Amino acid sequence: MEQRVLAVAVLFLGWSLSFCLSQTYLLDDEEGLGRVFDGIGGLSGGGATSRLLVNYAEPYRRQILDYLFKPHFGASLHILKVEIGGDAQTTDGTEPSHMHYENDENYFRGYEWWLMKEAKKRNPNITLIGLPWAFPGWVGHGKNWPYDYPDITAAYVVNWILGAKQYHDLDIQYVGIWNERSYDNKYIKLLRYTLDKSGLGSVRIIASDNLWEPIALSLLLDPELSRAVDVIGAHYPGTNTVMEAVKTKKKLWSSEDYSTFNDEVGGGCWARILNQNYVNGLMTSTISWNLVASYYDELPFGRDGLMTAEEPWSGNYVVESPIWITAHTTQFTQPGWTYLQTVGHLAQGGSYVALTDGKGNLTVVIETMASWAVLFWFFPFLLPMFSSSGCVILKSVFKNDLIKFLRFSVLKSSVLLDGSLTLNLAEDEVYTLTTIPTGQKGSYPDSPPSARFPKVYKDNFNVPNPSFSEAPNFADQTGVFEYYINMTDPGPHVFTLRQVLTERPVTWVADADQTISVIGDYQWQNLTVVCDVFMESIKTGGVFIAARVDKGGQSVRSAKGVFFWVFADGTYKVTNDLAGQTVLAEGQSGTRAYGWNTLSLTVEGQDVSGLLNGDPLWKKTVVLTPKNGWAAIGTHSFELAQFDNFAVVAE
């Protein structure tokens, strides 16, 4: 592999840097300083990307959180951005709203509150950001658009920020806005007014938290709007900005980025993004979607997180290469540091940035990743850390080897001679040179071995005081399924799981017309699913249990599988799809609302059979596809319904 020689000449603040690669790259402060660095972060949500994390047992859950947030240990993130749950599908699942209905407020639903508190425990200085992807149906007043009634939407968002402080002592510092149409600018101004009126003048607005345009031009033309917006945020900007955004003199952020499979290829891609977002686009913050891949792997964008934690039943998690690439910057800088003006590209590929705290400390991050296309062809990951007295050097190397391995070793002591330090750099490497001596590769004993989801699984939902509103391992794909105390039932069904939405939310993607929550092993083929069900809609109600469900996330609307439905009008049917269009069997069931029924569905090979309260409803019917998939529960529409004594037995 071609070797490159990097000579580091120290003149800036007692040091300055010059790179020698057949030509010199001078780093100094003679031209003044650049923009203020705002930090590197991770995004939980958009949606339900941290769903399985909460179900990990200790000490594994604590260890995962340490790798993400603990300073001088792993990724050491500066920023945590979370979804303001809106009851709708937002990529890999739904996250519950704090206000399902206009007269309903509950600031303990979901897991984002918990996650923010855990991040704060580890790093009290972490920046917290909220962004809504979707909204409860009442916000849109019957329309699938949240900004026709901007006062209602602004109050809804501000209530979430107030609730974070009142119930969890969390200070939200930024709130984002989806703003794809220029006339949404009225909402931005109204949100600023509502924040100020509510004593939240310190909360800053990110707009459009999507695209550079049209917001950048609008800010240049509208002084009132410009006063309301503090940050222009773009999603997946490709390391570039637009001139209008620069002219606004606002902070420029890549407020959602990465979204890449988190192997060594993804690590290399992330390294390039973190440097070149500033070199090319003057972006002073980059936030990874997503924080941690903690959702079923077969959902969309599997393993697109900084690390992987998708097996709470086994305790297995994997610290992936993007964690350590993040550490190259986060462990040796802090928000409030400043970029030097003299940053740029290396002639043969790669880039370099330099940041200072203004107090004599300097950090330089260098990446020699090849061209963008080649980034997707890197293979296994080698990570040594080198240190020397006075100057710490952290190095990551991406090798084209057949075996993946990780290693730490100590470089021989490096001495600055006449203000220079020489390093040999090869292609596809990342270096950090810094005066900060506190960085380290934190570690814990290996997590337990990976294991498939248990073949025998039961949940009776008997949890009087649940820590989270969702039952373990259920992943809501449309609708919201929450623990419920049924005070009207003195019998065995006091504690249940309830689907709580009664109207379609203001959606971000094409949610299904039915509600559905999936669970289990996507590779399940032959299995029996059993569940007690309770419909609460007279005549129009309907519920189902299902097996071999093949799609979720933003594709859930087209999910296929084997669905066993019963309805409050006294009928049943078996369908090959969630939409209920391909009917395999149907007939009379005698089921009604406000009565408990036990459904049992068995799929073995091509044969499908079912029981209602222990009695067969149809002769075996045949299903050809899909061959495998999750188990699931759900409802015929957005309607109240309860589930109890769920069980699955798979071969």
N, C-alpha and C positions, 0 to 999 in steps of 0.2 A: 504494500500500500504506500502511496506517495507520502513522504514525510514533509512537514512544514516546520520551519524554524520561527519561533516567536520570541523576539527579544523585548523585554519589558524594561524601559528606562524610567527611573523614578525621579520626577521633578515636581509632582503635583502636591501642594500642601506639605511640602517636604517629600513629596513623590510626584512623578508624572510618568506616563507610560508611552512607550513607542513600540509598535509591532514591526517586526522585520520579516518580511516574506517576499524576498527579492525587492521589496520596497518598504517604506516606513509608514506606520500608522501612528500618528502622534496623538496622545491623550493628554490634554492639559486644561487649565481653567482660564487661559488667556482670553478666550472669547466669551467668558462668563459661563454661567450655568444654564442648563436646560430646564425642562418642566419638573415639577414636584411629583415624585413617585407616590402612588396611592395604594399599591399593594396587589398581591396575587390571591385569588380566592377560588372557592368551589361552590357549586350550585346544587342545592337539594330541592328537587321538585321539577316541575315541568316535564313529566309529573310522576309522582310517587316513586322516585328513584331511590329513596332511602327506606322503602316500605319494610323490607325484611331485617334491616339493621336492628330495630327495636326488639326483635324476638331473640337475639343472641343472648345466651347465658353469660354470666361473668365467669372468668375474667376476660373472656374474648371480646365482649362488647367494649369494655374499657380500653383494651389494647387497640382496637380499631380506631376508637376516638383519639387515642394518643398519637397514633400514626398520622392522623389528619390535622390535629389542632395543637398538640403539645409543642411549645417552643423548643428549639434546638434538639429535636428528636426525629421527626419525619418531615412531612410536607410543611408543617409549621405555618399553616395558612394565616394570612392577614385578614381575610374577608370570608364571611359566610352569607350567602344569598339564599333565601328560601322562597318557596311558592306560598302566596297567600291563597290557601285552598278555596276553590270555587265550585266544588261538588261535581266537576266535569272531568272527562278524560283529557289529559294534557300530555300524552305521549306513551307512558307505560302504566298508567292507572289514574284513578281519581283521588284527590285529596279533599277532605271534608272542610266545608266552610264554617267560620265562626258564627254565621247567620244563615241557617238553612232557609229561614222565613223572615219576613220584615220585623216581626215582633219576637224574634228568637235570637239570643246571644249566649254563646258558650265558648269560653276561651281555654278549654281543655281538650278539645277534639284534635285528633291527629297526633303527629309526632314532631312537628317542626318546632313547637315550643320547647319540648324536651331537648331537641338537638341544639337549639340556640343556647340553652342554659348549659349544656355539657361543653359546648365550645367556649363559652365565657368562663367556665370553671378552669379550663386549661390556659386560656389566653384572655385575661380581662380586657385587653385592649383591642380585641377583634372587632372589626366593623361588621354591623348587621344590616342587611338589605332585604326588603320585601318586594315582591312583584306578583300581581295577579295575572294568571293566564286566562282564567274563566271566572264566571260569576253565577251565583244562584239565579234561578229563573225570575224571581221577583224584581231583581235589579233591572232587567231589561223590559219589564212590563209587557211581556208577550212577544218581544222581538229578540232576535239572536244578535243583539248589539248593545253594549253597556253604556254608551255615551249619549243616547238621546235624552236621558234624564241625568245630567252631569251632577246635579246637587245630590241625588240619591247615591250615585256611584262614589262621589267624593266622601260622603258621610260613611259609607260602607268601609272604604279603605282606611279612613281615619279612625274608625272604631277598632279596627284590627291593631293599629299602632298604639292606641290608648290601652287596649286590652293587654298588649304585650307588657306594658309598663305596670299597669294596675295589678295584674294577676301573676306576673312572672318576673317583675323588676328588670325587664329587658328594654333597653333604649335602642329603638330602631333609628339608624342614622340616615338611611336613604330609602326612598320608595320609587319604584320604576313604573313606567307607563307604556303600554302598547299604544302607539300613535301612528297608524298607517295612513290616516286621512287628515289633511291639513285642518279641516274644520273641527277636529278634536282639540284644537288649541284652546277652545273655550273651557274644556274640562281641565286642562293643565292649570289655567289661571284660577279656576274655581277651587281646584285641589290646594293650590298654594294659599288661597284665602282661607279655606277651611282648616288647613294645618295651623296657620297663624292664629286664627280665632280660637283654636282648641289648645293653645299653649304649646304648640309643636313647631315653633319657628326655627328650631335647630335641625329639623328633619329636611333633608335636601331631596330634590326631585331629579331623577334620571329620565330623560326623554330622548328619543322615543323608546329606548330600550329595545330597539329592533333594527332600524335603518338610519343611515346618515341623513337621508332625505325622505320627506320634505322638511323635517324639523330644522335642519341647519339653516336653510334659506328663510324659513319662517322666523327664526330667532334674529336674523339680520334685519328683517323688515318690521318686526313688531317689538318695540322696546319693553312693553309690559310683559310680553311672553318671555323675553330674554331675562327679565328680572326674576321670573318664576322658576326658571330652569338653571340648575347648577352643573349638570353633567350631560353630555351627549353620549348615549350608549348605543353601540352597534353590535349586532349578532353576526358572528362568523365573517368578519370584514376582510379576511384574506390578507391581513397585515397592512391593509391600505385604508386611508381615509379620503375625504374629498376636500377641496380647497375651501368651500363654503364653511365646513365645520371648523377648519383651522382659523378662519377669519373671525369666528364668533368669540375666540379667546376663552371658550369654555374648556373645562376638563374633558378629555376624550378618552373613553373607555371601550374596551372590548368586553361588554357586559355579559356576553355568553359566547364561548368559543370552545375549541377542541373537538368534542363529540367524535372521538376516534377510539377504535378498539385498543384496549390498554396493554398491549404486548410491547415488545421492543420497538416495533414500527411506530406505535402510538407515542412511546416515550421520545423518540427522535423528532416526531412531528411537533410534540408539545415543546420541546427545547427550542425549536426554530420559531414557533409562535411567540413564546415568551420574550425572546430578544427582539424579533423583527416587528412585533406590534409597535414597539417604540421607534426602532430604527427607520421603518418605512412609514408608520402612521402616527407617530407622536402619541400613542395610547399609553397612558400612565397606569392603567390597571387592566388585568386580564383575568376573567373568571371562567373556570372550567365547568362545562356541562358534560358529565355531572360530577358531583363530589365523590360519591362512592357507588359503584354498581351493586346495589343491594335490592335487586328485583329479579324475577325469574329470567333465566338466561335466554329463553326463547321468545320473550317479549321484544319489541323493537329496540334496536341499538344495544343489544346485550354487551355487557362489559365495557361500555363507553364511560367509565369513571376513572378517577385517579388511582383507585384500588378496587378490589373485588371482595364483596362480603354477601354472598347469595345463598349460604347454607346454614341458617341458624340451627337447624335440626342436628347438624354434625359439629358445629362450631368452627368449621374450616373457613379461613379467609386467606387472601393472597395479597401481599404488599407488592404492587406492580411497579414497573419502571417509572411511570409518571410521578410517583411519590418522590423519588430521589431527584428527578429532573426539577421538580418544583423546589426542592430543598436547595438547589444551586443558587436560587435567588432569595428565597424566603428566609433561610437561616442566616443570611449575611447582609440583609437589608431590613429596613422597616419603613412603613408609610411615613412620609415626611422627609425622607432622604431626597436628594435631588440628582437628576441625571446630568452628566457633563454634556456640553454641546458636541464634543468630539466623540461621537459614536458613529458606527457605520458598518459597511460590508467588507469582508475580506475578498481580495481579488480572485481567489480560486474557489470561492464558495464559503458561505458562513457569514457570521456577523459578530460584533462585539458591542457591549454596552458597559458604561462605568457610572457608578453612583457614589455619592458622598453624603455623610451626615453633617458636613460643615464643621466638624469638630476634630478633623484629622484622620478620620477613617475613610477608607476607600474600598469598594468592591467592584471587581471587573468580572463579567460573565462572557465567555467566548463559546460559540458553537461553530463547528465546522461541518454541519450537515450539508450534504450534497444538494443538488437542485431539488425543487419541491417534488417533482415526480419520483425521484429516486428515494425520497423519504419513505415511501410506501413499500420499499423493497428491503428495508433493513431487517436483520435477523437478531440472534440472541444478544443479550445485554450483559455487559461486564462493568461493574462499578467499583473501582478502587478509590479510597480517600487518602490523599497525601497531605501531610502537614510538615511545616518547618518552623523554626522559631522566627517569630515576627511576621511571617507571611504564610497563610494557610492556603493550600491548593486542593480543591475538590475536583475529582475527575471522573467522568463517565465515558465509556467507550462502547460503541456499537459495532460488534464484530460479525463477520459473515461466517460464523461457525455453526456446526450442526448441534452442539450441545449448549444448553443455557446454563450459565453459572454466574454467581455473584461472589465478589472477593473484595476484601479490604486489605490494603497494605500501606506501609509508610514509605514515602519517598525520602531519599537521602536529603539531608539538610540543605536547603537552598540559601545561598548567600547573595545579597545584593552587591554587585561590584560596579562602582562608578555609576550607581543609580540604575543598574540594568539587571534583568533576570531573563535567562534564555530557556525556553521550553521547546521541545520537539512535539509538534502537533500533527497528527494524521487526520485523514478525512473521517468524518462521522464521530467526532468527539465533542464533549462539553467540558469546559474548565471554569472554575471559579477561583479567582485570585483575590484575597481579602486580608484586611488587617483584623478582622473579627475572629477571635480564637475559640468561640463557644460552639461552633457547629459540630454535629456528630451524626453518625448513622445509628439511631436508636434501634433497639431490637428487643424482642421477646422470644421465648422458646417457640418452636414451630407450633402452629395451630393444629388441631386434630386432623386426621386424614379426611379427604373429601368422601362424601357418602351420598347415595341417592336418597330422595325423600322416603320416609318410612312406608312400607307397603301396607301396613295396618295402622290406621290413624283414626282417632276419635276426638270429638270435642263436644261437650254438653253445655258449654258457655256459662257454666255456673261460677261466675266471677263477681261477687258482690261489690267489690271496690277495685275495678280494673285500673291499671296504670295507664293504659291507652284505650281509645274508644274502639279500636279494631281488634277482632279476634286474631290470634297468631296465624301467620302463614296464608290467610285469605288476602287476595289481591283484587280489590275492587276495580273493575274495568268500565263499568257504567253504573251509576247509582252509588249510594253510600250505605254500607252495612255496619251498624254499630251495636255494641252491647246494649241490652235493654232489660229493665226490670218490669215485668208484667204484673202490675199490682192487682189486676182483676182476676188473675188465675191463682187460686190458693193451692192448686195441684202441683204436678211435677214440672210445669213449664213457667216457673216464676222468672228464671234468668234465661234470656234468649238472645238471638242475634236478629236485628230488625233492619229492613231496608226502609230508610226514613224519608226519601224524596218523593214528593207528590207532583212535581212539575219538572219539565225538562229545563236544565240549566242553560245559561248563555254559554255556548260551547266554544271550544278552541279548535277542535277537530270534529269529525262527523261521529258523535256518540251514537251508540245503538238506540233504538226505540225501546228496547227492553233493558232491564238492569241485570248485571251479572258480576259475580265475584268468583275468581278461579283459585284453585289450590292444587298442590301435589306435584307429581312428576310428569313432565310433558311426554315422556317415553311410555307411560302407561298404555297398555293395549287391552288386556283382559282384567276387568275389575267389577266390583259391586259398590254402588253408592247408595247410602241410606240416609234419610233425613226426615224429621217431623216438620210439617209445614202448617202455616196458619194464615189464611187470607183475611184481609181487613176491608176489602172493597166488595160490597154486595153486588152480585150479578156480573160485574165487570172484572172482578179480580182474577188473577192467574199467577201460578208459581211453577217453578221447575227445578229438577235436579238434572245433572248432565255428566257425561263422560266423553273422553276423547275430544275435548274442545281444542281446536287447532289454532285459534288466533286470539290475540288480545291487543292491548294498547290502541294505537290510532287505527288499527285494522279490525277492531272488535266487531264492527257493524257487519262484516262479512264472515264472521266465525261460523264454522261448521263443526259437527260433532253428533252426539246422540242426546237429544233433549226429551225428557219425560215431563209433560205438563199436566197439571190439573187446574180446572177453572171453577169459579164460584157459581157458574150456571149449570153445574152438574155434568160436565163433559171432561174428557181427557184427549190428549193426542201425543204422539211420538213423532218428532221431526228430526231431520238431518241437518238443520241449520238453526241459528239463533233467531233469525227473522221469522221462522215458522212457516216457510213457504213449501218446503219439501216434506210432505207428510208420509210417514211410514206406517202409522196405525192411528186410529181414532175411534171414539165411541162414548158411551155413557159411563160416568164414574160415580154420580150421586154426591159429589163434593159440593160443599157450600162454604160461604164465608163464616168466620167466627166459630170454627170448629177445627180441632187438630186432626191431621191425617199423617200417616207414615207412608212415605214413598220409598220404594226400593227399585233400583235399576241395575241390571246385570248385562254386561257386554262381554261376550266370549267369541273370539273369531269374528264371524259375520253374523252371529246370532244375538238378538236383543230381546230380553224379557223383562217384565216389570211386575211389581206387586203394589197394591194399594191396601194398607192395613192388613197385610199378610195374605191377601187374595190376589190371584193372577188377573190382570185386566185384559190381556191379549195373548194370543198364541205367538210363538216366537216369530219375529220379523227379521229381515235381513238388511244389514248395512254394509256397504262396500268400502266407503271412505268416510272420514279419515281413518287411518290405521292406528293412530295414537293421539294422545293429548291430555290436558288437565281434566280434573273433576271440577264441577261448578254448581252454584246455586244462583237463583235469580227470580225475577218477576216479569210478568207479561208487559208491564208498562211502568211508568213512574208512579208507584203506589205503595202503600204501607203493607208490609207482610213480615211474618216472623218465621224463624228457623230454629230448630233445636235438635239435639242429639244427632249431630252429623257424624257419619262414619264412612270410611272407605276401606275396602280390602282388595288389594291388587295382587296379581300373580307375579 
